[in-house]
Amino acid sequence: MPPRSPLPQRDGLGAAWVRTPDRVPGVDAPWLTMRDFLVSRLPVAVPVDERLRAGEFVDQAGRPWTGDEPYRANTFVWFHRPRRPEPAVPFPIDVLYADERIVVVDKPHFLATTPNGTHVTETVVTRLRHSLGLPELAPVHRLDRLTAGVLVLTVQRVHRGPYAALFQSRSVEKSYEALAAYDPDLVLPRRVVGRIEKRRGHLQAEVVDGEPNAETLIELLERRDGWGRYRLTPLTGKTHQLRLHLSGLGVPILGDSLYPVVADVVDDDFSTPLQLVARRLAFVDPIDGTPREYVSRFALTWPEAAR
C-alpha cells in the first residue's frame, strides 16, 4: 500500500506512482539518475523528458523531480497518467441512497465499476468522485462492466473496511435477475456447484476440475414464448460466475458477448445490453446495526417475440 498521494485528483482520477527498488547492499545502483530510472520503468510512449521539464513528476512531498537527481532507492515518484479518449457511456448513474458513510447507486450497463487499462474516465468511481465531490469514494464490491444494478460505495477510506468485510464474509444477501432461453427439460430450481478459474490474458473464465469454489441457486420466475426470467442467488463471487453457470446449463444470458462464444463487439456499441441485473442487496449495517435493503430499478428487456 503506497502512502497518501501528494497530488490532488484530476477529474476524479487519482495520481499514479512508481517506486524505485530497494538497493542491494554491495551492489551498484542500476541507474545513475532518477531520469534513467523513469525512462527504463515507464512505457516508451510516456515522454519522460518533456514531463520532467514541465514538473509533472513529484516526490512524496510534492516537489518536482528534475531528473538529474542521483538515483534513490525505495523512493516514490508520483504523476498523473495522460488520459486516452474513451467512448462516452450514454447512461446516467442513479443514486438510490446516500449518507455520510455510503453511497448506493444503480449502475447502468456498459459502465465499469473502477478504472482499468481500457476504461478509466468512463467508470462509476471516476464519474461520481467528480460529480459528487467525494475524492475518497470507492466500491466495497464489484459488478462487471456489462452488468447493471445495485452497487455500494463508501464515502471515506476509514469506513471501507467494515463494509467490505460484509461482502468478504458473505454476510450480504444478493440476488440477480436475468433473461435467457427457456428449456422445458431443465429442472429448476437447482444449485450449480463447481470450480471456476480465469486465466490471465483470457476473456472467458472456465469450469475446471477440482475443489468447488462457486455456487449459484437458479430459479425460474417467469416464462414467455421460449424465454425465461431467472432469479440467480450467488453463494460465492467468482468472475463471470452467473454468466458461466447459465451458459453451462445451455441457456446463456440474452446479450452475452462472452459465453458460450466470444463475440466481436466494439466499445461504442451500446445497442445490446447484457440482460443481467443485480436486483437486490440487503445487509445489516456494520456501523449502526440498521437493516438495509436496496433494489435496482432497471427493467429487463424481453425479446420482441416475448413482449
matplotlib code that plots the C-alpha trace (Angstrom):
import matplotlib.pyplot as plt

x = [0.0, 1.6, 1.4, -1.1, -0.7, 0.9, -1.0, -4.8, -7.2, -7.8, -11.4, -12.0, -8.8, -6.0, -2.3, -0.2, 3.1, 6.2, 8.7, 12.4, 13.6, 15.5, 19.2, 21.0, 24.0, 27.3, 25.7, 25.9, 22.5, 21.5, 20.6, 22.7, 19.9, 16.2, 15.6, 17.4, 15.1, 11.9, 13.0, 13.6, 10.5, 7.8, 6.4, 8.1, 5.0, 5.5, 7.5, 9.7, 12.0, 9.1, 7.2, 10.2, 10.7, 7.1, 7.5, 4.9, 6.8, 6.9, 8.3, 6.4, 6.4, 5.0, 8.4, 9.0, 11.8, 14.3, 15.5, 19.2, 19.0, 21.2, 19.2, 17.5, 16.4, 12.9, 11.5, 8.1, 7.6, 4.0, 2.4, -0.9, -1.3, -2.3, -5.9, -6.8, -10.0, -12.8, -16.3, -18.8, -21.2, -24.6, -26.3, -26.7, -25.8, -28.9, -28.2, -30.5, -29.3, -26.5, -25.4, -22.1, -20.7, -22.1, -23.5, -25.6, -26.2, -28.0, -25.1, -26.0, -24.9, -21.6, -20.1, -17.1, -17.0, -13.4, -10.7, -8.7, -6.4, -9.2, -11.9, -10.6, -12.8, -16.0, -16.3, -18.6, -15.8, -14.4, -17.7, -19.0, -15.9, -16.0, -19.8, -20.4, -17.1, -16.1, -12.4, -12.2, -15.3, -14.6, -16.6, -16.8, -17.7, -17.7, -20.1, -18.9, -18.9, -21.8, -23.9, -26.3, -27.7, -27.1, -23.6, -22.4, -19.5, -18.0, -17.5, -14.3, -11.4, -12.0, -15.3, -14.3, -13.0, -16.2, -18.4, -16.0, -15.8, -19.6, -19.0, -15.9, -17.7, -20.7, -23.0, -24.8, -28.0, -27.6, -29.9, -29.8, -32.3, -31.5, -33.3, -32.3, -33.8, -36.4, -35.6, -38.6, -36.1, -34.1, -35.2, -35.4, -34.8, -31.3, -27.9, -25.0, -21.7, -18.2, -14.8, -14.3, -10.9, -10.0, -6.5, -4.7, -5.0, -8.1, -11.5, -13.5, -13.5, -13.9, -15.2, -12.3, -11.8, -11.0, -12.5, -15.6, -15.3, -18.5, -22.2, -25.4, -29.0, -31.0, -34.8, -37.3, -39.6, -41.4, -41.5, -42.8, -42.6, -39.4, -37.7, -37.4, -36.7, -34.5, -33.5, -29.8, -28.6, -24.8, -23.3, -19.9, -18.5, -16.2, -15.5, -18.4, -19.9, -23.6, -22.9, -20.8, -23.3, -26.3, -24.3, -23.2, -26.8, -27.4, -29.3, -26.8, -27.9, -29.5, -27.0, -23.9, -20.9, -18.6, -20.5, -20.7, -18.5, -16.7, -18.4, -16.6, -18.3, -16.8, -16.5, -19.0, -21.8, -24.4, -27.3, -27.4, -27.1, -26.5, -29.8, -28.4, -29.2, -28.0, -31.6, -31.5, -28.9, -29.5, -27.3, -27.1, -25.1, -21.7, -21.5, -25.0, -26.8, -29.5, -31.1, -30.5, -32.1, -31.7, -33.5, -32.5, -35.0, -33.6, -36.1, -35.0, -35.8, -37.6, -37.0, -39.6, -41.4, -41.9, -43.3]
y = [0.0, 3.3, 6.4, 9.1, 10.9, 14.4, 15.2, 16.0, 14.0, 15.2, 14.9, 12.1, 10.2, 9.7, 10.1, 7.1, 6.1, 4.1, 3.1, 2.6, -0.8, -1.4, -1.2, -4.5, -3.9, -4.0, -3.7, -0.6, 1.0, 0.0, 3.7, 6.8, 9.3, 9.3, 10.2, 7.0, 5.0, 6.6, 6.1, 2.4, 1.9, 3.7, 2.8, 4.2, 6.2, 8.3, 11.4, 11.4, 14.3, 16.5, 15.8, 16.3, 19.8, 20.5, 19.4, 16.7, 14.1, 14.8, 13.2, 12.3, 15.9, 17.1, 18.6, 18.3, 16.0, 17.4, 14.0, 15.0, 13.8, 10.8, 7.6, 7.0, 3.5, 2.8, 6.2, 7.0, 9.1, 10.4, 11.6, 11.9, 9.4, 11.0, 10.2, 8.4, 9.2, 6.8, 6.4, 8.1, 5.7, 7.5, 6.4, 8.2, 6.7, 6.9, 7.3, 5.1, 6.2, 8.4, 9.3, 10.3, 6.7, 5.1, 5.9, 3.2, 3.5, 1.8, 1.1, 1.2, -1.4, -0.8, 1.3, -0.2, 0.0, 1.1, 2.4, -0.2, -0.3, 0.3, 2.1, 5.0, 8.1, 6.2, 4.4, 4.7, 5.7, 8.4, 9.9, 10.0, 11.3, 14.2, 14.9, 14.4, 15.9, 12.8, 12.2, 9.0, 7.4, 3.7, 0.5, -2.2, -4.9, -5.1, -5.5, -6.5, -3.7, -5.3, -6.0, -3.3, -3.0, -2.2, -1.1, 0.0, 2.5, 4.1, 7.8, 7.8, 5.4, 4.9, 3.1, 0.9, -2.0, -2.6, -2.6, -4.6, -7.2, -7.9, -8.9, -10.9, -12.8, -13.4, -11.6, -9.8, -11.1, -10.7, -11.7, -11.1, -11.4, -12.5, -13.3, -16.4, -19.1, -21.4, -25.1, -27.3, -30.1, -28.0, -28.9, -25.8, -24.7, -26.1, -25.3, -25.2, -26.0, -26.3, -24.8, -21.6, -20.2, -17.3, -17.3, -14.0, -12.7, -14.8, -13.1, -16.1, -17.9, -21.6, -24.5, -26.9, -30.0, -29.5, -28.4, -26.3, -22.6, -21.3, -21.9, -20.4, -21.1, -20.7, -20.3, -19.7, -16.7, -16.3, -17.6, -16.2, -17.7, -19.7, -17.2, -17.2, -14.7, -16.2, -15.3, -16.0, -16.2, -16.5, -18.0, -17.1, -14.3, -15.7, -13.7, -14.2, -16.8, -16.2, -15.9, -19.1, -21.1, -20.3, -20.9, -24.2, -25.2, -24.5, -21.2, -18.3, -14.9, -12.8, -10.4, -12.1, -11.4, -13.8, -17.0, -19.5, -17.9, -14.6, -12.1, -9.1, -6.0, -2.5, -0.3, 2.2, -0.2, 0.1, -1.4, -4.9, -4.7, -8.0, -8.9, -9.3, -7.0, -7.1, -6.8, -6.8, -6.3, -6.5, -6.4, -5.2, -2.0, -2.8, 0.7, 1.3, -2.1, -0.8, -3.3, -2.1, -3.2, -1.8, -2.8, -1.9, -0.1, -1.5, -3.4, -6.4, -6.2, -9.2, -10.3, -8.8, -12.1, -12.4, -9.0]
z = [0.0, -1.0, 1.2, 0.5, -2.8, -2.7, -5.9, -5.9, -8.0, -11.6, -12.7, -10.2, -11.1, -8.5, -9.4, -10.4, -8.8, -9.3, -6.6, -7.1, -6.0, -2.8, -3.2, -2.6, -0.2, -2.0, -5.5, -7.5, -8.5, -12.0, -12.8, -12.3, -12.1, -11.4, -15.0, -16.0, -13.8, -15.2, -18.8, -18.1, -15.9, -17.9, -21.3, -24.4, -25.2, -22.0, -22.9, -19.7, -20.6, -21.6, -18.4, -16.3, -17.8, -17.0, -13.4, -13.7, -11.7, -8.0, -4.8, -1.7, -0.5, -3.8, -5.0, -8.8, -9.9, -12.4, -13.3, -12.6, -9.0, -8.2, -8.1, -4.8, -3.7, -2.2, -3.4, -4.7, -7.9, -8.4, -11.6, -13.5, -16.3, -19.7, -20.4, -23.7, -25.5, -24.4, -25.9, -23.6, -22.0, -22.6, -19.4, -16.1, -12.7, -10.4, -6.7, -4.7, -1.3, 0.2, 3.7, 5.4, 5.1, 1.9, -1.5, -3.2, -6.9, -9.7, -12.1, -15.8, -18.3, -20.1, -17.3, -15.5, -11.7, -11.3, -13.7, -15.5, -18.5, -21.1, -19.2, -17.0, -17.3, -18.1, -14.7, -11.8, -9.4, -11.7, -12.6, -9.0, -7.4, -9.8, -9.8, -6.0, -4.9, -2.9, -3.6, -1.4, -2.8, -3.5, -4.1, -1.5, -4.1, -7.9, -10.8, -14.3, -16.8, -18.7, -15.6, -14.3, -10.8, -7.1, -6.2, -2.8, -2.3, 0.8, 1.1, 3.2, 3.4, 7.2, 6.6, 3.7, 5.8, 7.8, 4.7, 2.6, 5.4, 4.9, 1.4, 2.1, 4.9, 2.7, 5.2, 2.4, 0.7, -3.0, -5.9, -9.6, -12.4, -16.0, -19.2, -21.1, -23.2, -21.6, -21.7, -20.5, -19.8, -17.4, -13.8, -11.7, -9.0, -8.8, -7.3, -9.7, -7.9, -9.5, -9.7, -11.8, -12.8, -15.0, -16.6, -17.0, -20.6, -21.3, -21.8, -20.6, -17.2, -17.3, -15.3, -14.4, -12.3, -8.6, -5.3, -5.9, -5.3, -7.0, -6.2, -7.6, -6.8, -10.1, -10.1, -12.9, -12.1, -15.4, -19.0, -22.2, -25.7, -25.3, -22.9, -19.2, -16.4, -13.8, -10.3, -9.6, -6.0, -5.8, -2.7, -3.9, -6.1, -8.8, -12.0, -14.5, -12.2, -13.2, -16.9, -16.9, -14.8, -17.0, -20.2, -18.8, -18.5, -22.2, -21.6, -21.9, -20.8, -23.5, -24.9, -23.6, -25.8, -24.0, -23.3, -24.8, -27.5, -27.7, -30.0, -31.6, -30.1, -30.5, -27.4, -28.5, -29.4, -26.7, -28.6, -27.0, -23.2, -21.3, -19.7, -16.2, -13.3, -9.7, -8.5, -4.7, -2.0, 1.8, 4.9, 8.5, 8.7, 10.4, 12.0, 13.4, 13.1, 10.8, 8.4, 4.9, 1.6, -1.9, -5.1, -8.7, -10.8, -14.1, -16.2, -18.3, -22.0, -23.3, -26.9, -29.3, -29.7, -26.0, -25.3]

ax = plt.figure().add_subplot(projection="3d")
ax.plot(x, y, z, "-o")
ax.set_aspect("equal")
plt.show()
